[in-house]
Amino acid sequence: MAVTGLALSCVPAVAQYSADRPVGADAQRAPAWQKHAGIDQNLGRSLPLNDPFVDSTGRQVKLGDFFHDKRPVMLELMYYNCKLLCPQVLQGMASALRQTGFQVGNQYDVLVASFDPTDTPAAGAMKKKMFLSMLDAPASASNAVHFITGPQSSIDDLTHSTGFHYVRVPGPDGKMDQFAHSSVVMIITPDGRVSKYLFGVDFQSRDVRLALISASTRHIGTLSDLILLYCCNYSPSQGRYTVAVLRILAVAGGASLFAVLGLIWLMSRKPKGSTVSA
């Protein structure tokens, strides 16, 4: 399912568009890059876990090193030199995660990957420090929050598997040093499969919590979370959870039936010590 623009498989993962400004009627048309910077929702697709990357300390790693145990992973694709959209998405992630009631490293991990092959581990380390400050997490959370860079081949594999399309575009100064891309975070299962896409820059903590629970195959969360998850539907087109009215009615109907049966049972019981006169 394609979202936020038409993303064609025959188009390279990253394209480049001229900094020349259109004039006349061409200025009224949508930019050419806009239709190549969307999302194909590859739900259930496995990530390239054997591909090489570099973490923010400069250590050589494989993508699969960040997937383990029963913890789902919130994945964000960005470039570290971004001054506008990417920091807003990081802020939205941190704000929503703080309100989920979950603790990073206990119920989930965070993985942020740059799709700009010129980004460095040092730039990733700076972004990681900023994100941890936004998350307001303890020092131990550093072991569960990862900012990585990689070669173009690994970037291509990761963006292809997640359906993430981006294009190189000119900045305000005309230099081709910026990228157009969608604002989206992905929830990944502990074994490295795409579970959910959440769109925007301000994420609902309820949606994030439910998406993490669902991706964990219900290894985290409470009974009330499972009931709420049953009463909500994930909408891929909207990238969020919506209320499932029929399921709520079914739950309410079942609860009412049990209440009536319980009342009948209580009323049918004889009081203790009662006798029947001859």
Secondary structure, DSSP 8 states (H G I E B T S, - for coil): -EESS---TTS-SEEE-------GGGGGS--GGGGGS-EE--TT-B--TT-EEE-TTS-EEEGGGG--TT--EEEEEE-TT--SHHHHHHHHHHHHHHTSS--BTTTBEEEEEE--TT--HHHHHHHHHHHHHHHT--GGGGGGEEEEB--HHHHHHHHHHHTB-EEEE--TTS-S-EEEE--EEEEE-TTSBEEEEEESSS--HHHHHHHHHHHTTTSSS-HHHHHHHHTEEEETTTTEEEE-HHHHHHHHHHHHHHHHHHHHHHHHS--TT-----
